[in-house]
Amino acid sequence: MEKIKINEVILVEGKYDKIKLQSILDAKILTTNGFSIFNNREKCALLTRIADTVGIIIVTDSDGSGFLIRNKLRGILPKDKIKHLYIPQVSGKETRKNKGSKQGLLGVEGIDSDLLKNLFLNFSNSERSINHPPITKAQFYAAGLSGHPDSKQKRNELSLRLGLPCDMSANALIEALSILGETIPSF
C-alpha cells in the first residue's frame, strides 16, 4: 500500500495510534501520551514551535477524552497553524484491549486503515483545492445549526451523514466542513 505524504506533523493521543498511522502515512507523527501532555511544559513549547514551523494536524479519538485533549490543544497551540482531522464514531473495541472504551467507540488505532487513508486523502486534497468561500457563523445560524433549541441535534445529524463524530461544537463543525470542502446542506 502506497503511503500518503503529509508535510505537517501529525499529533495523536498514544503510541498505538502512531503505529496505525505510520502504516498508511509518510509523515512525522508525535503523541500527546494522553492527558500527560498538559503537565509537560517542554513538550507544549516544542509543539508550539513545530506548529509555527511546519504546522500540526491533530487526530484524536472521537470520544470525550479525545475531544478534551483536542480542545486543550486549541488553547495551547497557535490556531492558524493547526488543522483538525476528525475520525467517525464507530462502535467497537480495539482487538488488543480486553474491554471497550467507556463510550464503546473505536479509537484511531481501531479504525479501518482504508477509511483512515481516505480521510487523509480527502483532507489533503481539499486543502489544496478549496475554491469556495468559507462557511460563516451567520450561515450556520441561518441553517439552524447554531443558536436554536434543536441545533445540536441538527449538527449531530449532519455529522452522521458526513461520517464525522457527533457532539462537535458549532465552531469545530464549521472548521471541519471548511477543511473538507463541504457546504451546508439544507434540512
Secondary structure, DSSP 8 states (H G I E B T S, - for coil): ---EE--SEEEESSHHHHHHHHTTEES-EEE--GGGGGG-HHHHHHHHHHHHHT-EEE---SSHHHHHHHHHHHHHS-GGGEEE------B---TT-SS--TT-B--GGGS-HHHHHHHHHHHHHHHHH--S----HHHHHHTTSSSSTTHHHHHHHHHHHHT--SS--HHHHHHHHHHHT------
